[in-house]
Amino acid sequence: MVIESIDNIEVAYELSKIHNIEMPIVEMVYKVIYENLDPREAVKKLMTRDKKSE
């Protein structure tokens, strides 16, 4: 299987940091791929983050 846009995760993550935009899903995917974050931990972090008006 091939994951579409996997090459763009790093770029999206870096752009979010440059422009100070919160992109929690992109951030967690980046950390799973490039920082070896356990995917279960990433899901836990996403599901327990503070709610905001979005």
FILODO-773393 format. One record per residue: residue in three letters; x, y, z of N, C-alpha, C, O, CB in turn. Coordinates in steps of 0.001 Angstrom, whole numbers. Each point is the difference from the previous one (the first is absolute). Glycine has a CB too. Layout:
N
<r residu="Ala" n_u="X" n_v="Y" n_w="Z" ca_u="X" ca_v="Y" ca_w="Z" c_u="X" c_v="Y" c_w="Z" o_u="X" o_v="Y" o_w="Z" cb_u="X" cb_v="Y" cb_w="Z"/>
...
***
This chain:
54
<r residu="Met" n_u="832" n_v="-1180" n_w="0" ca_u="-832" ca_v="1180" ca_w="0" c_u="880" c_v="1247" c_w="0" o_u="1102" o_v="4" o_w="547" cb_u="-2930" cb_v="-1255" cb_w="663"/>
<r residu="Val" n_u="1323" n_v="2289" n_w="-1824" ca_u="700" ca_v="1273" ca_w="-57" c_u="-868" c_v="1043" c_w="683" o_u="-1205" o_v="77" o_w="-241" cb_u="2398" cb_v="-710" cb_w="-1914"/>
<r residu="Ile" n_u="-576" n_v="1424" n_w="3003" ca_u="-712" ca_v="1079" ca_w="669" c_u="152" c_v="1257" c_w="-839" o_u="1114" o_v="467" o_w="-235" cb_u="-734" cb_v="-1501" cb_w="2525"/>
<r residu="Glu" n_u="-1493" n_v="1575" n_w="-2738" ca_u="59" ca_v="1232" ca_w="-778" c_u="461" c_v="1146" c_w="886" o_u="-388" o_v="80" o_w="1165" cb_u="-1445" cb_v="-906" cb_w="-2680"/>
<r residu="Ser" n_u="2627" n_v="1681" n_w="990" ca_u="464" ca_v="1225" ca_w="641" c_u="1014" c_v="-210" c_w="1119" o_u="307" o_v="951" o_w="719" cb_u="-2482" cb_v="-7" cb_w="-1298"/>
<r residu="Ile" n_u="2699" n_v="-2137" n_w="752" ca_u="965" ca_v="-204" ca_w="1082" c_u="1217" c_v="897" c_w="-182" o_u="614" o_v="418" o_w="981" cb_u="-1397" cb_v="-2784" cb_w="-736"/>
<r residu="Asp" n_u="1134" n_v="2661" n_w="-1485" ca_u="1139" ca_v="887" ca_w="-245" c_u="-295" c_v="1435" c_w="414" o_u="922" o_v="790" o_w="209" cb_u="-240" cb_v="-2265" cb_w="-2092"/>
<r residu="Asn" n_u="-1952" n_v="1814" n_w="2001" ca_u="-377" ca_v="1371" ca_w="339" c_u="-123" c_v="256" c_w="1497" o_u="-137" o_v="1150" o_w="417" cb_u="-1032" cb_v="-1070" cb_w="-2574"/>
<r residu="Ile" n_u="1214" n_v="-1123" n_w="2962" ca_u="-174" ca_v="174" ca_w="1443" c_u="1081" c_v="910" c_w="578" o_u="-298" o_v="902" o_w="784" cb_u="-759" cb_v="-3172" cb_w="-653"/>
<r residu="Glu" n_u="2303" n_v="2036" n_w="-515" ca_u="1094" ca_v="809" ca_w="530" c_u="-169" c_v="1466" c_w="-400" o_u="216" o_v="897" o_w="815" cb_u="1307" cb_v="-2898" cb_w="-912"/>
<r residu="Val" n_u="-1906" n_v="2239" n_w="-1143" ca_u="-195" ca_v="1367" ca_w="-488" c_u="-1159" c_v="667" c_w="737" o_u="118" o_v="1148" o_w="427" cb_u="780" cb_v="-1812" cb_w="-2686"/>
<r residu="Ala" n_u="-2006" n_v="-41" n_w="2411" ca_u="-1156" ca_v="563" ca_w="701" c_u="344" c_v="305" c_w="1452" o_u="-399" o_v="1036" o_w="533" cb_u="-1140" cb_v="-2305" cb_w="-2053"/>
<r residu="Tyr" n_u="2271" n_v="379" n_w="2151" ca_u="407" ca_v="203" ca_w="1388" c_u="879" c_v="1248" c_w="130" o_u="-219" o_v="832" o_w="881" cb_u="91" cb_v="-3321" cb_w="-484"/>
<r residu="Glu" n_u="1116" n_v="2612" n_w="-1272" ca_u="906" ca_v="1148" ca_w="49" c_u="-746" c_v="1306" c_w="-281" o_u="250" o_v="1009" o_w="659" cb_u="1640" cb_v="-2495" cb_w="-1388"/>
<r residu="Leu" n_u="-2798" n_v="1473" n_w="-240" ca_u="-782" ca_v="1206" ca_w="-297" c_u="-890" c_v="396" c_w="1172" o_u="-173" o_v="1186" o_w="282" cb_u="207" cb_v="-1799" cb_w="-2701"/>
<r residu="Ser" n_u="-594" n_v="-375" n_w="3096" ca_u="-845" ca_v="316" ca_w="1155" c_u="810" c_v="677" c_w="1095" o_u="-510" o_v="880" o_w="693" cb_u="-962" cb_v="-2829" cb_w="-1241"/>
<r residu="Lys" n_u="2720" n_v="1552" n_w="708" ca_u="862" ca_v="617" ca_w="1001" c_u="413" c_v="1414" c_w="-430" o_u="-1" o_v="922" o_w="817" cb_u="833" cb_v="-3208" cb_w="-149"/>
<r residu="Ile" n_u="-484" n_v="2453" n_w="-1925" ca_u="411" ca_v="1315" ca_w="-513" c_u="-1131" c_v="1021" c_w="142" o_u="238" o_v="1148" o_w="375" cb_u="1323" cb_v="-2278" cb_w="-1997"/>
<r residu="His" n_u="-2802" n_v="703" n_w="1320" ca_u="-1140" ca_v="908" ca_w="0" c_u="-812" c_v="-52" c_w="1290" o_u="-1059" o_v="618" o_w="107" cb_u="979" cb_v="-878" cb_w="-2560"/>
<r residu="Asn" n_u="592" n_v="-487" n_w="3433" ca_u="-649" ca_v="-103" ca_w="1307" c_u="-1462" c_v="-421" c_w="-107" o_u="-888" o_v="631" o_w="574" cb_u="2445" cb_v="1114" cb_w="262"/>
<r residu="Ile" n_u="-1787" n_v="-2819" n_w="-1579" ca_u="-1339" ca_v="-553" ca_w="-196" c_u="-54" c_v="-1369" c_w="677" o_u="871" o_v="-841" o_w="-221" cb_u="-1175" cb_v="2102" cb_w="-1984"/>
<r residu="Glu" n_u="-724" n_v="-1479" n_w="3031" ca_u="-151" ca_v="-1294" ca_w="642" c_u="-567" c_v="-1007" c_w="-998" o_u="-1056" o_v="221" o_w="-595" cb_u="714" cb_v="896" cb_w="2837"/>
<r residu="Met" n_u="1050" n_v="-2209" n_w="-2413" ca_u="-443" ca_v="-1098" ca_w="-861" c_u="300" c_v="-1298" c_w="755" o_u="969" o_v="-693" o_w="-309" cb_u="-549" cb_v="2023" cb_w="-1871"/>
<r residu="Pro" n_u="-1259" n_v="-1654" n_w="3174" ca_u="315" ca_v="-1109" ca_w="883" c_u="106" c_v="-1358" c_w="-700" o_u="838" o_v="-817" o_w="382" cb_u="-1974" cb_v="2097" cb_w="1378"/>
<r residu="Ile" n_u="327" n_v="-1531" n_w="-2749" ca_u="82" ca_v="-1290" ca_w="-692" c_u="1306" c_v="-87" c_w="-778" o_u="686" o_v="-1020" o_w="47" cb_u="-3201" cb_v="911" cb_w="-219"/>
<r residu="Val" n_u="2858" n_v="1169" n_w="-540" ca_u="1268" ca_v="25" ca_w="-741" c_u="1165" c_v="-165" c_w="973" o_u="942" o_v="-743" o_w="-275" cb_u="-1959" cb_v="2233" cb_w="-1507"/>
<r residu="Glu" n_u="952" n_v="-801" n_w="2912" ca_u="1071" ca_v="-85" ca_w="990" c_u="175" c_v="-1427" c_w="520" o_u="1126" o_v="-482" o_w="121" cb_u="-1584" cb_v="2856" cb_w="521"/>
<r residu="Met" n_u="-634" n_v="-3041" n_w="-337" ca_u="94" ca_v="-1371" ca_w="521" c_u="496" c_v="-968" c_w="-1075" o_u="806" o_v="-883" o_w="296" cb_u="-2670" cb_v="1387" cb_w="1313"/>
<r residu="Val" n_u="1399" n_v="-354" n_w="-2842" ca_u="476" ca_v="-863" ca_w="-1082" c_u="1496" c_v="217" c_w="-209" o_u="754" o_v="-956" o_w="-180" cb_u="-3031" cb_v="1017" cb_w="-926"/>
<r residu="Tyr" n_u="2698" n_v="1192" n_w="1130" ca_u="1426" ca_v="313" ca_w="-130" c_u="804" c_v="-691" c_w="1105" o_u="1036" o_v="-610" o_w="-264" cb_u="-1613" cb_v="2831" cb_w="-792"/>
<r residu="Lys" n_u="88" n_v="-2118" n_w="2294" ca_u="724" ca_v="-591" ca_w="1120" c_u="33" c_v="-1528" c_w="-70" o_u="987" o_v="-618" o_w="397" cb_u="-1646" cb_v="2585" cb_w="981"/>
<r residu="Val" n_u="-395" n_v="-2562" n_w="-1871" ca_u="-6" ca_v="-1461" ca_w="-170" c_u="1036" c_v="-408" c_w="-1046" o_u="757" o_v="-949" o_w="203" cb_u="-3206" cb_v="854" cb_w="428"/>
<r residu="Ile" n_u="2475" n_v="818" n_w="-1750" ca_u="897" ca_v="-368" ca_w="-1105" c_u="1452" c_v="352" c_w="294" o_u="891" o_v="-826" o_w="-197" cb_u="-2783" cb_v="1163" cb_w="-1379"/>
<r residu="Tyr" n_u="2136" n_v="889" n_w="2050" ca_u="1374" ca_v="487" ca_w="98" c_u="609" c_v="-46" c_w="1403" o_u="1220" o_v="50" o_w="151" cb_u="-1777" cb_v="1386" cb_w="-2047"/>
<r residu="Glu" n_u="-293" n_v="-1531" n_w="2921" ca_u="519" ca_v="1" ca_w="1367" c_u="-340" c_v="-1285" c_w="746" o_u="195" o_v="-90" o_w="1212" cb_u="-401" cb_v="2566" cb_w="-1197"/>
<r residu="Asn" n_u="-301" n_v="-3468" n_w="-742" ca_u="-310" ca_v="-1322" ca_w="559" c_u="-979" c_v="32" c_w="1167" o_u="98" o_v="-820" o_w="914" cb_u="2144" cb_v="128" cb_w="-1635"/>
<r residu="Leu" n_u="-3175" n_v="1621" n_w="699" ca_u="-1051" ca_v="20" ca_w="1005" c_u="-903" c_v="-1213" c_w="-226" o_u="-362" o_v="-305" o_w="-1136" cb_u="449" cb_v="2852" cb_w="1301"/>
<r residu="Asp" n_u="-444" n_v="-3223" n_w="899" ca_u="-907" ca_v="-1142" ca_w="-89" c_u="-1350" c_v="500" c_w="-531" o_u="-556" o_v="947" o_w="557" cb_u="1742" cb_v="-2154" cb_w="1374"/>
<r residu="Pro" n_u="-1718" n_v="605" n_w="-2980" ca_u="-1283" ca_v="444" ca_w="-558" c_u="-1125" c_v="18" c_w="1033" o_u="-873" o_v="866" o_w="-56" cb_u="1604" cb_v="-1780" cb_w="-2129"/>
<r residu="Arg" n_u="-720" n_v="-22" n_w="3118" ca_u="-1036" ca_v="5" ca_w="1047" c_u="115" c_v="1249" c_w="873" o_u="-1009" o_v="579" o_w="404" cb_u="1004" cb_v="-3097" cb_w="-400"/>
<r residu="Glu" n_u="1231" n_v="2923" n_w="279" ca_u="215" ca_v="1215" ca_w="783" c_u="-454" c_v="1231" c_w="-782" o_u="-568" o_v="930" o_w="571" cb_u="2503" cb_v="-2028" cb_w="603"/>
<r residu="Ala" n_u="-1681" n_v="1099" n_w="-2477" ca_u="-434" ca_v="1122" ca_w="-843" c_u="-1522" c_v="136" c_w="19" o_u="-524" o_v="1106" o_w="128" cb_u="2544" cb_v="-1429" cb_w="-1597"/>
<r residu="Val" n_u="-2719" n_v="-783" n_w="1343" ca_u="-1470" ca_v="33" ca_w="36" c_u="-476" c_v="479" c_w="1360" o_u="-926" o_v="807" o_w="89" cb_u="809" cb_v="-2681" cb_w="-1764"/>
<r residu="Lys" n_u="745" n_v="1382" n_w="2732" ca_u="-370" ca_v="432" ca_w="1358" c_u="167" c_v="1506" c_w="154" o_u="-868" o_v="669" o_w="560" cb_u="1554" cb_v="-2910" cb_w="341"/>
<r residu="Lys" n_u="430" n_v="2779" n_w="-1398" ca_u="242" ca_v="1437" ca_w="89" c_u="-1039" c_v="793" c_w="-790" o_u="-453" o_v="1053" o_w="448" cb_u="2895" cb_v="-1517" cb_w="-163"/>
<r residu="Leu" n_u="-2813" n_v="-34" n_w="-1446" ca_u="-1007" ca_v="687" ca_w="-809" c_u="-1367" c_v="-27" c_w="672" o_u="-719" o_v="1000" o_w="0" cb_u="1997" cb_v="-1608" cb_w="-2058"/>
<r residu="Met" n_u="-1630" n_v="-528" n_w="2625" ca_u="-1336" ca_v="-158" ca_w="573" c_u="-159" c_v="702" c_w="1350" o_u="-1122" o_v="255" o_w="437" cb_u="967" cb_v="-2425" cb_w="-1631"/>
<r residu="Thr" n_u="1265" n_v="2480" n_w="1852" ca_u="-103" ca_v="621" ca_w="1320" c_u="444" c_v="1463" c_w="3" o_u="123" o_v="606" o_w="1064" cb_u="259" cb_v="-2848" cb_w="-70"/>
<r residu="Arg" n_u="-145" n_v="2805" n_w="-2162" ca_u="426" ca_v="1399" ca_w="-44" c_u="-1170" c_v="910" c_w="372" o_u="-1164" o_v="-374" o_w="-138" cb_u="2882" cb_v="-170" cb_w="-1639"/>
<r residu="Asp" n_u="-1389" n_v="1724" n_w="2242" ca_u="-1015" ca_v="963" ca_w="396" c_u="-875" c_v="385" c_w="-1190" o_u="490" o_v="169" o_w="-1117" cb_u="1039" cb_v="690" cb_w="2912"/>
<r residu="Lys" n_u="-2826" n_v="-722" n_w="-1543" ca_u="-926" ca_v="407" ca_w="-1050" c_u="122" c_v="1494" c_w="-228" o_u="221" o_v="776" o_w="929" cb_u="-1796" cb_v="-2649" cb_w="-339"/>
<r residu="Lys" n_u="1427" n_v="2255" n_w="-1848" ca_u="59" ca_v="1408" ca_w="-380" c_u="-1112" c_v="278" c_w="-990" o_u="-508" o_v="-923" o_w="-637" cb_u="3006" cb_v="1014" cb_w="1023"/>
<r residu="Ser" n_u="-2880" n_v="1154" n_w="-523" ca_u="-969" ca_v="342" ca_w="-1025" c_u="716" c_v="42" c_w="-1345" o_u="811" o_v="889" o_w="-260" cb_u="-2221" cb_v="428" cb_w="1917"/>
<r residu="Glu" n_u="1106" n_v="-2265" n_w="-2484" ca_u="689" ca_v="-109" ca_w="-1296" c_u="-995" c_v="18" c_w="-1123" o_u="384" o_v="-81" o_w="-1166" cb_u="1456" cb_v="-1210" cb_w="2215"/>
***
